[in-house]
Amino acid sequence: MNIAFLLTTLVVVVTPGTGVVYTLAAGLSHGRRASVIAALGCTLGVVPHLVATITGLAALLHASAVAFEVVKYLGVGYLLYMAWATLRDDDALVVEAGAEPRSVGRVIASGVLVNLLNPKLTMFFVAFLPQFVPASEPGSLGVMLRLSTVFMVVTFVVFAAYGVCAAAVRRQVLARPKLRRGIRGVFAACFVGLSARLAVA
C-alpha cells in the first residue's frame, strides 16, 4: 500500500466537512448505533463520485461549468435545508432518551445525500487518484478500485470514530437543555458555513 496515499487520505478524511458534521450530529442525536449508520451513509455517498471518476464522467463535470454549477447549488440547497431542519426541529440534533430513533434508511439516505451533492469530492478524485495509478501499465483500473476501497474504509472508520465519541457525551448533553439548544445552533451554523464555502467554490 502506498504510504503517501494512505497519509493523504487520512488528512483529507479527518479534516471536518459535511460528512463529519452530519455524523457528529447523528451521534449526539440518537447515540452510537445511529452514528455508525450515518458514517456508513456518508461512505456510500462517496461511491457515485468514485464511479464518476473511474468512468470518466468526472472529466465531463470538470469541463462543463453548467453541470458543475447545477450539482454545486443542489448541494448548497441541501446543506441549507439541513441547517433549517436542525434549528426548527428539537429532535433534529438531540432527542430525549426515550424518543423514537430514526429509521436506518432515513439516516443512510441523509448521509448519502450529504456527500452525493458535493461536486468538490468528484473534483478531488480527479486530481487525487491519478497520481497513484500507473496509467501506462496494465491493471490500472484494478489499482484505482483498490485505492478507492481504501479511501472508503478510512472514511467509514474515521467518521464512525467521530460519531461514537459524540455519542459518548450524549447523556451529559441530554441533561442540559440550554446546551442542547446551543449545540443545535452550532451545527446549524456549520451547515450554513459549509454551504457558503461550497457556493463560492
Residue, then its C-alpha position, 0 to 999 in steps of 0.5 A: m500500500n502506498i504510504a503517501f496515499l494512505l497519509t493523504t487520505l487520512v488528512v483529507v478524511v479527518t479534516p471536518g466537512t459535511g460528512v463529519v458534521y452530519t455524523l457528529a450530529a447523528g451521534l449526539s442525536h440518537g447515540r452510537r448505533a445511529s452514528v455508525i449508520a450515518a458514517l456508513g451513509c456518508t461512505l456510500g455517498v462517496v461511491p457515485h463520485l468514485v464511479a464518476t471518476i473511474t468512468g470518466l464522467a468526472a472529466l465531463l463535470h470538470a469541463s462543463a461549468v453548467a453541470f458543475e454549477v447545477v450539482k454545486y447549488l443542489g448541494v448548497g440547497y441541501l446543506l441549507y435545508m439541513a441547517w433549517a431542519t436542525l434549528r426548527d426541529d428539537d429532535a433534529l440534533v438531540v432527542e430525549a432518551g426515550a424518543e423514537p430513533r430514526s429509521v436506518g434508511r432515513v439516516i443512510a439516505s441523509g448521509v448519502l445525500v450529504n456527500l452525493l451533492n458535493p461536486k468538490l469530492t468528484m473534483f478531488f478524485v480527479a486530481f487525487l487518484p491519478q497520481f497513484v495509478p500507473a496509467s501506462e501499465p496494465g491493471s490500472l483500473g484494478v489499482m484505482l478500485r483498490l485505492s478507492t476501497v481504501f479511501m472508503v474504509v478510512t472514511f467509514v472508520v474515521f467518521a464512525a470514530y467521530g460519531v461514537c465519541a459524540a455519542a459518548v457525551r450524549r447523556q451529559v448533553l441530554a441533561r442540559p437543555k440550554l446546551r442542547r439548544g446551543i449545540r443545535g445552533v452550532f451545527a446549524a451554523c456549520f451547515v450554513g458555513l459549509s454551504a457558503r464555502l461550497a457556493v463560492a467554490 
